[in-house]
Amino acid sequence: MTEQRAALVRMEVERGAARIVLDSPRNRNALSARLRTELAARLREAAADPGVRAVVLTGAGPAFCSGMDLSEVEAELRGESPDPSAPTLPELIEQVMDCPVPVVVLLNGPVRAGGVGLVAAADIAIAPDTVTFAFTEVRIGVVPAIISVPVAARMHDRQLSRYLLTGETFGAAEAAAAGLLTAAVPAEAVDAAVEGVLDGLRLAAPRAAARTKELLRELRGMDRTAALHLAERISAEFFASDDAAEGRAAFFGRRPPRWAV
């Protein structure tokens, strides 16, 4: 009889929020092949659920994520990949960035290396002010190449250069000032801060929120004139939509819109 292994990623949905929990505390939620596979599956499940307005990604145990599972990296270098079908870190980062519903990271503890890539890939990131970060790659002789892509889109250049090049540990206040975090708040205020964000997302029209998220990606690096023309087309399309008519009716009728959860 085959023994069923405990899941490394759990998900529950409540009031339109899919809470996805990395649950591999024995290795500080390292991004093993199995954890990456399960996380990708939960993200697909949340994205396919029409009742989900937001994903909250957090961790169990003392850390949010310690980065890639180095024991598996060693095995892969010997040609002993634990699961060749598992999504790669770039694929996982793209899945978070391309998720049609907003992804909110709720940090439960320190973040290192590849785990910072997940934080940067999310739309919103909130942490207790005690959480620490580090790009430790250079200190073990490797380049933080993959995570530099989402992180460079978030962090200001000077801080990005410092922390990527030195591998030093920095705190939540520094992460927020550098653009990596949306907010760093006292530990006792974290849940309230996240719930405030979720309350806002629950009132957002799903189609409008998804297009807004996509637009923010498209505007990066786009020529200003092209960006304004794109924005004009999208604005006209959505102002003429049924959702906009419902939004106006709800506003003037002083009631929640039909999509609110």
TORPA-365106 format. One record per residue: y, x, z of N, C-alpha, C, O in turn; residue number from 0. Coordinates in steps of 0.2 Angstrom, whole numbers. Layout:
<sites>
Y | X | Z | Y | X | Z | Y | X | Z | Y | X | Z | NUM
...
</sites>
This chain:
<sites>
-6 | 4 | 0 | 0 | 0 | 0 | 6 | 4 | 0 | 7 | 9 | 4 | 0
11 | 3 | -5 | 17 | 7 | -5 | 22 | 5 | 0 | 24 | -1 | 1 | 1
25 | 10 | 4 | 30 | 9 | 9 | 36 | 8 | 6 | 38 | 13 | 2 | 2
40 | 3 | 7 | 47 | 2 | 4 | 52 | 6 | 8 | 52 | 6 | 14 | 3
56 | 10 | 4 | 61 | 14 | 7 | 67 | 10 | 9 | 69 | 5 | 5 | 4
70 | 12 | 14 | 77 | 8 | 16 | 82 | 10 | 11 | 82 | 15 | 8 | 5
86 | 5 | 9 | 91 | 6 | 4 | 97 | 11 | 7 | 98 | 11 | 13 | 6
99 | 15 | 2 | 104 | 20 | 4 | 111 | 17 | 3 | 116 | 20 | 5 | 7
112 | 11 | -1 | 118 | 8 | -2 | 117 | 0 | -1 | 112 | -3 | -4 | 8
121 | -3 | 4 | 120 | -10 | 5 | 126 | -13 | 3 | 132 | -11 | 2 | 9
126 | -20 | 1 | 131 | -24 | -1 | 131 | -31 | 2 | 125 | -34 | 2 | 10
136 | -34 | 4 | 137 | -41 | 6 | 144 | -43 | 4 | 149 | -40 | 3 | 11
144 | -50 | 2 | 150 | -53 | -1 | 152 | -58 | 4 | 148 | -62 | 6 | 12
159 | -58 | 6 | 162 | -63 | 10 | 169 | -64 | 8 | 173 | -59 | 7 | 13
170 | -70 | 7 | 177 | -72 | 5 | 180 | -68 | -1 | 185 | -66 | -1 | 14
175 | -68 | -6 | 177 | -64 | -12 | 178 | -57 | -12 | 180 | -54 | -17 | 15
176 | -54 | -7 | 176 | -46 | -6 | 169 | -44 | -6 | 165 | -46 | -1 | 16
167 | -40 | -10 | 160 | -37 | -10 | 161 | -30 | -6 | 164 | -25 | -9 | 17
158 | -30 | 0 | 158 | -24 | 4 | 152 | -20 | 2 | 146 | -22 | 4 | 18
153 | -14 | -1 | 148 | -9 | -2 | 148 | -3 | 2 | 153 | 0 | 3 | 19
142 | -2 | 6 | 142 | 3 | 11 | 137 | 9 | 9 | 131 | 7 | 8 | 20
139 | 15 | 9 | 135 | 21 | 8 | 131 | 22 | 15 | 135 | 23 | 20 | 21
125 | 21 | 15 | 121 | 21 | 21 | 116 | 27 | 21 | 110 | 25 | 21 | 22
118 | 33 | 20 | 113 | 39 | 21 | 116 | 44 | 26 | 118 | 49 | 24 | 23
117 | 42 | 32 | 121 | 46 | 37 | 117 | 52 | 38 | 121 | 57 | 41 | 24
111 | 53 | 37 | 107 | 59 | 39 | 110 | 65 | 35 | 110 | 71 | 37 | 25
113 | 64 | 29 | 116 | 69 | 25 | 123 | 68 | 23 | 126 | 70 | 18 | 26
126 | 64 | 28 | 133 | 62 | 27 | 135 | 59 | 21 | 140 | 60 | 18 | 27
130 | 54 | 19 | 131 | 51 | 13 | 132 | 55 | 6 | 137 | 53 | 2 | 28
129 | 60 | 6 | 129 | 65 | 0 | 127 | 61 | -6 | 123 | 56 | -6 | 29
130 | 63 | -12 | 128 | 59 | -18 | 122 | 61 | -21 | 122 | 65 | -26 | 30
116 | 59 | -18 | 110 | 61 | -21 | 108 | 57 | -27 | 112 | 52 | -28 | 31
103 | 58 | -30 | 102 | 54 | -36 | 100 | 47 | -34 | 102 | 42 | -38 | 32
97 | 46 | -29 | 95 | 39 | -27 | 101 | 35 | -25 | 102 | 29 | -26 | 33
105 | 39 | -21 | 112 | 35 | -19 | 116 | 34 | -25 | 119 | 28 | -25 | 34
117 | 38 | -30 | 121 | 37 | -35 | 118 | 31 | -39 | 121 | 27 | -42 | 35
111 | 31 | -40 | 108 | 25 | -44 | 109 | 18 | -40 | 111 | 13 | -43 | 36
108 | 18 | -33 | 110 | 12 | -30 | 117 | 10 | -30 | 118 | 4 | -30 | 37
121 | 15 | -29 | 128 | 13 | -29 | 130 | 10 | -36 | 134 | 5 | -36 | 38
128 | 13 | -41 | 129 | 11 | -48 | 127 | 3 | -49 | 130 | -1 | -52 | 39
121 | 2 | -46 | 118 | -5 | -47 | 122 | -10 | -43 | 123 | -15 | -45 | 40
125 | -8 | -37 | 129 | -12 | -33 | 135 | -14 | -36 | 138 | -19 | -36 | 41
138 | -9 | -39 | 145 | -10 | -43 | 144 | -14 | -48 | 148 | -19 | -50 | 42
138 | -14 | -52 | 137 | -18 | -58 | 136 | -25 | -55 | 139 | -30 | -58 | 43
132 | -26 | -50 | 131 | -33 | -47 | 138 | -36 | -45 | 139 | -42 | -46 | 44
142 | -32 | -42 | 149 | -35 | -39 | 153 | -37 | -45 | 156 | -42 | -45 | 45
153 | -32 | -50 | 157 | -34 | -56 | 155 | -40 | -60 | 159 | -43 | -63 | 46
148 | -41 | -60 | 146 | -47 | -63 | 146 | -54 | -60 | 145 | -59 | -62 | 47
148 | -53 | -53 | 149 | -59 | -49 | 156 | -63 | -50 | 161 | -60 | -48 | 48
156 | -69 | -53 | 163 | -72 | -54 | 166 | -73 | -48 | 173 | -75 | -48 | 49
163 | -74 | -42 | 166 | -75 | -36 | 169 | -69 | -32 | 173 | -70 | -27 | 50
168 | -63 | -35 | 171 | -57 | -32 | 178 | -55 | -34 | 179 | -55 | -40 | 51
182 | -55 | -30 | 189 | -53 | -32 | 191 | -45 | -30 | 196 | -43 | -33 | 52
187 | -42 | -26 | 188 | -35 | -24 | 181 | -32 | -22 | 177 | -35 | -19 | 53
181 | -26 | -23 | 176 | -21 | -20 | 179 | -17 | -14 | 184 | -14 | -15 | 54
175 | -17 | -9 | 177 | -13 | -3 | 172 | -8 | -3 | 166 | -9 | -1 | 55
173 | -1 | -4 | 168 | 4 | -3 | 169 | 8 | 3 | 175 | 11 | 4 | 56
164 | 9 | 7 | 165 | 12 | 13 | 158 | 16 | 15 | 154 | 16 | 11 | 57
158 | 19 | 21 | 152 | 22 | 22 | 149 | 21 | 29 | 153 | 18 | 34 | 58
143 | 22 | 31 | 140 | 22 | 37 | 140 | 29 | 40 | 139 | 34 | 37 | 59
140 | 29 | 47 | 139 | 35 | 50 | 146 | 39 | 51 | 151 | 36 | 50 | 60
146 | 45 | 53 | 152 | 49 | 55 | 156 | 51 | 49 | 162 | 53 | 50 | 61
153 | 51 | 42 | 157 | 53 | 37 | 157 | 48 | 31 | 152 | 44 | 31 | 62
162 | 48 | 27 | 162 | 44 | 21 | 157 | 47 | 16 | 153 | 43 | 13 | 63
158 | 53 | 14 | 154 | 56 | 9 | 155 | 64 | 9 | 161 | 66 | 9 | 64
150 | 68 | 9 | 150 | 75 | 9 | 150 | 78 | 2 | 150 | 84 | 1 | 65
150 | 74 | -3 | 150 | 77 | -10 | 143 | 77 | -13 | 138 | 73 | -10 | 66
141 | 81 | -18 | 135 | 81 | -21 | 129 | 83 | -16 | 131 | 87 | -11 | 67
123 | 81 | -17 | 118 | 83 | -13 | 116 | 90 | -15 | 112 | 91 | -20 | 68
118 | 96 | -11 | 116 | 102 | -13 | 109 | 104 | -14 | 107 | 108 | -18 | 69
105 | 101 | -10 | 98 | 102 | -10 | 95 | 100 | -17 | 91 | 103 | -20 | 70
98 | 95 | -20 | 96 | 92 | -26 | 99 | 96 | -32 | 95 | 98 | -37 | 71
105 | 99 | -31 | 108 | 103 | -36 | 103 | 110 | -37 | 102 | 112 | -42 | 72
101 | 112 | -31 | 96 | 118 | -31 | 90 | 116 | -35 | 88 | 120 | -39 | 73
87 | 111 | -34 | 81 | 108 | -38 | 82 | 108 | -45 | 78 | 110 | -49 | 74
88 | 105 | -47 | 90 | 104 | -54 | 91 | 111 | -57 | 89 | 111 | -63 | 75
93 | 116 | -54 | 94 | 122 | -57 | 87 | 126 | -58 | 87 | 130 | -63 | 76
82 | 123 | -55 | 75 | 126 | -56 | 72 | 121 | -61 | 66 | 122 | -62 | 77
75 | 116 | -64 | 72 | 112 | -68 | 68 | 106 | -65 | 63 | 104 | -68 | 78
69 | 105 | -59 | 66 | 100 | -55 | 70 | 94 | -53 | 71 | 92 | -47 | 79
73 | 91 | -58 | 77 | 85 | -57 | 74 | 80 | -53 | 68 | 78 | -56 | 80
76 | 77 | -48 | 73 | 72 | -44 | 73 | 65 | -48 | 68 | 61 | -47 | 81
78 | 64 | -52 | 78 | 58 | -56 | 82 | 59 | -62 | 89 | 58 | -61 | 82
80 | 61 | -68 | 84 | 62 | -74 | 88 | 55 | -76 | 93 | 56 | -79 | 83
85 | 50 | -74 | 89 | 43 | -76 | 95 | 41 | -71 | 98 | 37 | -73 | 84
96 | 45 | -66 | 101 | 43 | -61 | 108 | 44 | -65 | 108 | 49 | -69 | 85
113 | 40 | -63 | 119 | 41 | -66 | 122 | 48 | -64 | 121 | 50 | -58 | 86
126 | 51 | -68 | 129 | 58 | -66 | 135 | 56 | -62 | 138 | 50 | -62 | 87
138 | 61 | -59 | 145 | 60 | -56 | 150 | 58 | -60 | 154 | 53 | -58 | 88
151 | 61 | -66 | 156 | 58 | -71 | 155 | 50 | -73 | 160 | 47 | -73 | 89
149 | 49 | -74 | 147 | 42 | -75 | 149 | 37 | -69 | 152 | 32 | -70 | 90
148 | 39 | -63 | 149 | 35 | -57 | 157 | 35 | -57 | 159 | 29 | -55 | 91
160 | 40 | -57 | 168 | 40 | -57 | 171 | 35 | -62 | 175 | 31 | -60 | 92
168 | 35 | -68 | 171 | 31 | -73 | 169 | 24 | -72 | 173 | 19 | -73 | 93
163 | 22 | -69 | 161 | 16 | -67 | 166 | 13 | -62 | 168 | 7 | -62 | 94
168 | 17 | -57 | 173 | 14 | -52 | 180 | 13 | -55 | 183 | 8 | -54 | 95
182 | 18 | -60 | 188 | 17 | -63 | 188 | 11 | -68 | 193 | 8 | -68 | 96
183 | 10 | -71 | 182 | 4 | -76 | 180 | -2 | -73 | 180 | -7 | -77 | 97
178 | -3 | -67 | 176 | -9 | -63 | 182 | -14 | -65 | 188 | -13 | -63 | 98
180 | -20 | -67 | 185 | -25 | -69 | 188 | -28 | -63 | 194 | -31 | -64 | 99
185 | -28 | -57 | 189 | -30 | -51 | 192 | -24 | -47 | 189 | -18 | -47 | 100
197 | -25 | -43 | 200 | -19 | -40 | 195 | -16 | -35 | 191 | -20 | -31 | 101
195 | -10 | -34 | 190 | -6 | -29 | 195 | -3 | -24 | 200 | 1 | -25 | 102
193 | -5 | -18 | 197 | -3 | -12 | 192 | 2 | -8 | 187 | 0 | -6 | 103
194 | 8 | -7 | 190 | 13 | -3 | 193 | 12 | 5 | 199 | 13 | 6 | 104
188 | 11 | 9 | 190 | 11 | 16 | 186 | 17 | 20 | 180 | 16 | 21 | 105
190 | 22 | 21 | 187 | 28 | 24 | 185 | 27 | 31 | 189 | 25 | 35 | 106
179 | 29 | 32 | 176 | 28 | 39 | 176 | 35 | 42 | 174 | 36 | 48 | 107
177 | 40 | 39 | 176 | 47 | 41 | 178 | 52 | 36 | 181 | 50 | 31 | 108
177 | 59 | 37 | 179 | 64 | 33 | 176 | 64 | 26 | 171 | 61 | 25 | 109
180 | 67 | 21 | 178 | 66 | 14 | 178 | 74 | 11 | 183 | 77 | 13 | 110
173 | 76 | 8 | 173 | 82 | 5 | 171 | 82 | -3 | 167 | 78 | -5 | 111
173 | 87 | -6 | 171 | 88 | -13 | 170 | 82 | -17 | 175 | 78 | -18 | 112
164 | 81 | -20 | 163 | 75 | -25 | 165 | 68 | -22 | 167 | 64 | -25 | 113
165 | 68 | -15 | 167 | 61 | -12 | 174 | 60 | -13 | 176 | 54 | -13 | 114
178 | 65 | -13 | 185 | 64 | -15 | 186 | 61 | -22 | 191 | 58 | -23 | 115
182 | 63 | -26 | 182 | 60 | -33 | 182 | 52 | -33 | 185 | 49 | -36 | 116
177 | 50 | -28 | 177 | 42 | -28 | 183 | 39 | -25 | 185 | 34 | -27 | 117
186 | 43 | -20 | 192 | 40 | -17 | 198 | 40 | -22 | 201 | 35 | -23 | 118
198 | 45 | -26 | 204 | 45 | -32 | 202 | 40 | -37 | 207 | 38 | -40 | 119
196 | 39 | -38 | 194 | 34 | -44 | 196 | 27 | -42 | 197 | 23 | -46 | 120
196 | 25 | -35 | 197 | 19 | -33 | 205 | 17 | -34 | 209 | 21 | -35 | 121
206 | 10 | -34 | 213 | 8 | -35 | 217 | 9 | -29 | 223 | 10 | -30 | 122
214 | 8 | -23 | 218 | 8 | -17 | 213 | 11 | -12 | 207 | 10 | -12 | 123
216 | 16 | -8 | 212 | 19 | -3 | 216 | 19 | 4 | 222 | 22 | 4 | 124
213 | 17 | 9 | 215 | 17 | 16 | 211 | 20 | 20 | 205 | 20 | 20 | 125
214 | 24 | 25 | 210 | 28 | 30 | 213 | 29 | 36 | 219 | 28 | 37 | 126
209 | 30 | 42 | 212 | 31 | 48 | 216 | 38 | 48 | 214 | 42 | 44 | 127
221 | 38 | 52 | 225 | 45 | 52 | 221 | 51 | 54 | 224 | 56 | 54 | 128
215 | 50 | 57 | 211 | 55 | 59 | 206 | 58 | 54 | 203 | 64 | 55 | 129
206 | 55 | 48 | 201 | 57 | 43 | 204 | 64 | 40 | 210 | 65 | 39 | 130
199 | 68 | 38 | 201 | 75 | 34 | 198 | 75 | 27 | 193 | 71 | 26 | 131
201 | 79 | 23 | 198 | 80 | 16 | 198 | 88 | 15 | 201 | 92 | 18 | 132
194 | 89 | 10 | 193 | 96 | 8 | 190 | 96 | 1 | 185 | 93 | 0 | 133
193 | 100 | -4 | 189 | 102 | -10 | 186 | 109 | -9 | 188 | 114 | -10 | 134
179 | 108 | -6 | 176 | 114 | -4 | 173 | 118 | -9 | 170 | 124 | -8 | 135
173 | 116 | -16 | 169 | 119 | -21 | 171 | 127 | -22 | 166 | 131 | -22 | 136
177 | 129 | -22 | 179 | 136 | -23 | 176 | 140 | -17 | 175 | 146 | -19 | 137
175 | 137 | -12 | 172 | 142 | -6 | 165 | 143 | -6 | 162 | 147 | -3 | 138
161 | 139 | -11 | 154 | 141 | -12 | 153 | 143 | -19 | 148 | 143 | -22 | 139
159 | 145 | -22 | 158 | 149 | -29 | 158 | 144 | -35 | 156 | 147 | -40 | 140
160 | 138 | -34 | 160 | 134 | -40 | 167 | 131 | -41 | 171 | 131 | -37 | 141
168 | 127 | -47 | 174 | 124 | -49 | 174 | 117 | -48 | 169 | 113 | -49 | 142
179 | 114 | -44 | 180 | 107 | -43 | 182 | 103 | -50 | 187 | 100 | -50 | 143
178 | 104 | -55 | 180 | 102 | -62 | 180 | 95 | -63 | 184 | 92 | -65 | 144
174 | 92 | -61 | 173 | 85 | -63 | 178 | 80 | -59 | 182 | 76 | -62 | 145
179 | 82 | -52 | 183 | 78 | -48 | 190 | 79 | -50 | 195 | 75 | -48 | 146
192 | 85 | -53 | 199 | 86 | -54 | 202 | 81 | -59 | 208 | 80 | -59 | 147
198 | 78 | -63 | 200 | 73 | -68 | 203 | 67 | -64 | 209 | 65 | -65 | 148
199 | 63 | -60 | 203 | 57 | -56 | 208 | 60 | -51 | 213 | 56 | -50 | 149
207 | 65 | -48 | 211 | 68 | -43 | 218 | 70 | -46 | 223 | 68 | -43 | 150
218 | 73 | -52 | 224 | 75 | -55 | 228 | 69 | -57 | 235 | 70 | -57 | 151
225 | 63 | -58 | 229 | 57 | -59 | 232 | 54 | -53 | 237 | 50 | -54 | 152
230 | 56 | -47 | 233 | 54 | -41 | 238 | 58 | -37 | 243 | 56 | -35 | 153
236 | 65 | -37 | 239 | 69 | -32 | 245 | 73 | -36 | 245 | 74 | -42 | 154
250 | 74 | -32 | 256 | 78 | -35 | 254 | 85 | -36 | 250 | 88 | -33 | 155
257 | 88 | -42 | 255 | 94 | -44 | 254 | 100 | -39 | 249 | 104 | -39 | 156
259 | 101 | -35 | 260 | 106 | -30 | 254 | 106 | -25 | 251 | 111 | -24 | 157
253 | 100 | -22 | 248 | 99 | -17 | 241 | 100 | -20 | 236 | 102 | -17 | 158
240 | 97 | -26 | 234 | 97 | -30 | 232 | 105 | -31 | 226 | 107 | -30 | 159
237 | 109 | -33 | 235 | 116 | -34 | 233 | 119 | -28 | 228 | 123 | -27 | 160
237 | 118 | -23 | 236 | 121 | -16 | 229 | 119 | -14 | 225 | 124 | -12 | 161
227 | 113 | -13 | 221 | 111 | -10 | 215 | 112 | -15 | 209 | 114 | -12 | 162
215 | 112 | -21 | 210 | 114 | -26 | 208 | 121 | -25 | 202 | 123 | -25 | 163
214 | 125 | -25 | 213 | 133 | -25 | 211 | 136 | -19 | 207 | 141 | -19 | 164
213 | 133 | -13 | 211 | 136 | -7 | 205 | 133 | -3 | 202 | 136 | 1 | 165
203 | 127 | -5 | 198 | 124 | -2 | 199 | 122 | 6 | 194 | 120 | 9 | 166
205 | 122 | 8 | 207 | 121 | 15 | 206 | 114 | 17 | 207 | 109 | 12 | 167
205 | 112 | 23 | 205 | 106 | 25 | 212 | 103 | 26 | 217 | 106 | 29 | 168
213 | 97 | 24 | 220 | 94 | 25 | 219 | 86 | 28 | 213 | 83 | 27 | 169
224 | 84 | 31 | 223 | 78 | 35 | 225 | 71 | 31 | 227 | 72 | 25 | 170
224 | 66 | 34 | 226 | 59 | 30 | 233 | 59 | 29 | 235 | 56 | 24 | 171
238 | 61 | 33 | 245 | 61 | 32 | 247 | 65 | 26 | 251 | 63 | 22 | 172
244 | 71 | 25 | 245 | 75 | 20 | 242 | 72 | 13 | 245 | 72 | 8 | 173
236 | 69 | 14 | 233 | 65 | 8 | 237 | 59 | 6 | 238 | 58 | 0 | 174
240 | 56 | 10 | 245 | 50 | 8 | 251 | 53 | 5 | 253 | 50 | 0 | 175
254 | 58 | 8 | 260 | 61 | 5 | 259 | 64 | -2 | 263 | 64 | -6 | 176
253 | 66 | -3 | 251 | 69 | -10 | 249 | 64 | -15 | 248 | 66 | -21 | 177
248 | 58 | -13 | 246 | 53 | -17 | 239 | 51 | -18 | 237 | 46 | -22 | 178
235 | 54 | -14 | 228 | 53 | -14 | 226 | 47 | -10 | 221 | 43 | -13 | 179
229 | 45 | -5 | 228 | 39 | -1 | 234 | 34 | -2 | 240 | 36 | -3 | 180
232 | 28 | -2 | 238 | 23 | -2 | 241 | 23 | 5 | 247 | 22 | 5 | 181
237 | 23 | 10 | 240 | 23 | 17 | 235 | 26 | 22 | 229 | 26 | 21 | 182
238 | 29 | 27 | 235 | 32 | 32 | 237 | 29 | 39 | 243 | 29 | 40 | 183
233 | 25 | 42 | 235 | 21 | 48 | 231 | 23 | 54 | 226 | 26 | 54 | 184
234 | 21 | 60 | 230 | 22 | 66 | 223 | 19 | 65 | 222 | 13 | 62 | 185
218 | 22 | 69 | 211 | 19 | 68 | 211 | 12 | 69 | 207 | 8 | 66 | 186
214 | 10 | 75 | 214 | 3 | 77 | 217 | -2 | 72 | 216 | -8 | 72 | 187
221 | 0 | 67 | 225 | -4 | 62 | 221 | -4 | 55 | 224 | -7 | 51 | 188
216 | 0 | 55 | 213 | 1 | 48 | 210 | -6 | 45 | 212 | -8 | 40 | 189
206 | -10 | 49 | 204 | -16 | 47 | 209 | -21 | 45 | 208 | -24 | 40 | 190
214 | -21 | 49 | 220 | -26 | 47 | 223 | -24 | 41 | 225 | -28 | 37 | 191
224 | -17 | 40 | 227 | -15 | 34 | 223 | -17 | 28 | 226 | -19 | 23 | 192
217 | -16 | 28 | 212 | -18 | 22 | 212 | -25 | 21 | 212 | -27 | 16 | 193
212 | -29 | 27 | 212 | -36 | 26 | 218 | -39 | 23 | 218 | -44 | 19 | 194
224 | -35 | 24 | 230 | -37 | 21 | 230 | -36 | 14 | 232 | -40 | 10 | 195
227 | -31 | 12 | 226 | -29 | 4 | 222 | -35 | 1 | 223 | -37 | -4 | 196
216 | -36 | 5 | 211 | -41 | 2 | 214 | -48 | 1 | 213 | -51 | -4 | 197
218 | -50 | 6 | 222 | -56 | 6 | 226 | -57 | -1 | 226 | -62 | -4 | 198
229 | -51 | -2 | 233 | -51 | -8 | 229 | -52 | -15 | 231 | -55 | -19 | 199
223 | -48 | -15 | 219 | -48 | -20 | 215 | -55 | -21 | 214 | -57 | -27 | 200
214 | -58 | -16 | 211 | -65 | -16 | 216 | -70 | -20 | 213 | -75 | -22 | 201
222 | -69 | -20 | 227 | -73 | -23 | 228 | -71 | -30 | 232 | -75 | -34 | 202
226 | -66 | -32 | 227 | -63 | -39 | 222 | -67 | -44 | 216 | -67 | -43 | 203
225 | -69 | -50 | 221 | -72 | -55 | 216 | -66 | -57 | 218 | -61 | -59 | 204
209 | -67 | -58 | 205 | -62 | -59 | 206 | -59 | -66 | 206 | -53 | -67 | 205
208 | -63 | -71 | 209 | -60 | -78 | 215 | -56 | -78 | 215 | -51 | -81 | 206
220 | -58 | -75 | 227 | -54 | -74 | 226 | -48 | -70 | 228 | -43 | -72 | 207
222 | -48 | -65 | 221 | -42 | -61 | 217 | -37 | -65 | 218 | -31 | -65 | 208
212 | -39 | -69 | 208 | -35 | -73 | 212 | -31 | -78 | 211 | -26 | -80 | 209
216 | -36 | -81 | 221 | -33 | -87 | 226 | -28 | -84 | 228 | -23 | -87 | 210
228 | -30 | -78 | 233 | -25 | -75 | 230 | -18 | -74 | 233 | -13 | -75 | 211
224 | -18 | -71 | 220 | -12 | -70 | 219 | -8 | -76 | 220 | -2 | -76 | 212
217 | -12 | -81 | 216 | -8 | -88 | 223 | -5 | -90 | 223 | 0 | -93 | 213
228 | -9 | -90 | 235 | -7 | -92 | 237 | -1 | -89 | 240 | 4 | -92 | 214
236 | 0 | -82 | 238 | 6 | -79 | 235 | 12 | -81 | 237 | 17 | -81 | 215
228 | 11 | -83 | 225 | 17 | -86 | 228 | 19 | -93 | 228 | 24 | -95 | 216
229 | 13 | -97 | 231 | 15 | -104 | 238 | 18 | -104 | 240 | 22 | -108 | 217
242 | 16 | -99 | 249 | 19 | -99 | 250 | 26 | -98 | 255 | 30 | -100 | 218
245 | 29 | -94 | 245 | 36 | -93 | 245 | 41 | -99 | 241 | 41 | -103 | 219
250 | 44 | -100 | 251 | 49 | -105 | 253 | 46 | -112 | 254 | 49 | -117 | 220
254 | 39 | -112 | 256 | 35 | -118 | 264 | 37 | -120 | 268 | 37 | -115 | 221
265 | 37 | -126 | 272 | 38 | -128 | 276 | 32 | -126 | 273 | 26 | -126 | 222
282 | 33 | -123 | 286 | 27 | -120 | 287 | 21 | -125 | 286 | 16 | -123 | 223
289 | 22 | -131 | 290 | 17 | -136 | 283 | 13 | -137 | 283 | 7 | -137 | 224
278 | 16 | -138 | 271 | 13 | -139 | 269 | 9 | -132 | 267 | 4 | -133 | 225
271 | 12 | -126 | 269 | 9 | -120 | 273 | 2 | -120 | 271 | -3 | -117 | 226
280 | 2 | -121 | 284 | -4 | -121 | 281 | -9 | -126 | 281 | -15 | -124 | 227
279 | -7 | -132 | 277 | -12 | -137 | 270 | -15 | -134 | 269 | -21 | -135 | 228
266 | -11 | -131 | 259 | -13 | -128 | 261 | -18 | -123 | 258 | -24 | -122 | 229
266 | -16 | -118 | 267 | -21 | -113 | 270 | -27 | -115 | 269 | -33 | -112 | 230
274 | -27 | -120 | 277 | -33 | -123 | 272 | -38 | -125 | 272 | -44 | -124 | 231
267 | -35 | -129 | 261 | -39 | -132 | 257 | -43 | -126 | 256 | -49 | -126 | 232
256 | -39 | -121 | 252 | -41 | -115 | 256 | -46 | -112 | 253 | -52 | -110 | 233
262 | -45 | -110 | 266 | -50 | -107 | 267 | -57 | -110 | 266 | -62 | -107 | 234
268 | -56 | -117 | 268 | -63 | -121 | 261 | -66 | -121 | 261 | -72 | -120 | 235
256 | -63 | -121 | 249 | -66 | -121 | 248 | -69 | -114 | 245 | -75 | -114 | 236
249 | -66 | -109 | 248 | -69 | -102 | 253 | -74 | -100 | 251 | -79 | -97 | 237
259 | -74 | -102 | 264 | -79 | -101 | 262 | -86 | -104 | 263 | -91 | -102 | 238
258 | -85 | -110 | 256 | -91 | -113 | 249 | -94 | -111 | 247 | -98 | -114 | 239
246 | -90 | -107 | 239 | -92 | -105 | 239 | -98 | -100 | 244 | -100 | -97 | 240
233 | -101 | -100 | 231 | -106 | -95 | 232 | -104 | -88 | 235 | -108 | -83 | 241
231 | -98 | -86 | 231 | -95 | -80 | 239 | -95 | -78 | 241 | -97 | -72 | 242
243 | -93 | -82 | 250 | -93 | -81 | 253 | -100 | -79 | 257 | -101 | -75 | 243
251 | -105 | -83 | 253 | -112 | -82 | 250 | -114 | -75 | 254 | -118 | -72 | 244
244 | -113 | -73 | 242 | -114 | -67 | 246 | -111 | -61 | 247 | -114 | -56 | 245
247 | -104 | -62 | 251 | -101 | -58 | 258 | -104 | -56 | 260 | -104 | -51 | 246
261 | -106 | -62 | 268 | -109 | -61 | 267 | -116 | -57 | 271 | -118 | -53 | 247
262 | -120 | -59 | 261 | -126 | -56 | 260 | -125 | -48 | 262 | -129 | -44 | 248
256 | -120 | -47 | 254 | -119 | -40 | 261 | -117 | -36 | 262 | -119 | -30 | 249
265 | -113 | -39 | 271 | -110 | -36 | 276 | -116 | -35 | 278 | -117 | -29 | 250
277 | -120 | -40 | 281 | -126 | -39 | 278 | -131 | -34 | 282 | -135 | -31 | 251
272 | -132 | -34 | 268 | -137 | -30 | 267 | -134 | -23 | 264 | -138 | -19 | 252
269 | -128 | -22 | 268 | -125 | -15 | 261 | -126 | -13 | 259 | -128 | -7 | 253
256 | -124 | -17 | 249 | -124 | -16 | 246 | -117 | -18 | 249 | -114 | -23 | 254
240 | -116 | -16 | 237 | -110 | -18 | 234 | -111 | -26 | 233 | -117 | -27 | 255
234 | -106 | -30 | 231 | -107 | -37 | 224 | -108 | -36 | 221 | -107 | -31 | 256
221 | -111 | -41 | 214 | -113 | -41 | 209 | -107 | -40 | 203 | -108 | -38 | 257
211 | -101 | -42 | 207 | -96 | -41 | 207 | -92 | -34 | 203 | -88 | -33 | 258
211 | -95 | -30 | 212 | -92 | -23 | 205 | -93 | -20 | 202 | -98 | -20 | 259
203 | -88 | -16 | 197 | -88 | -12 | 199 | -86 | -4 | 195 | -87 | 0 | 260
</sites>
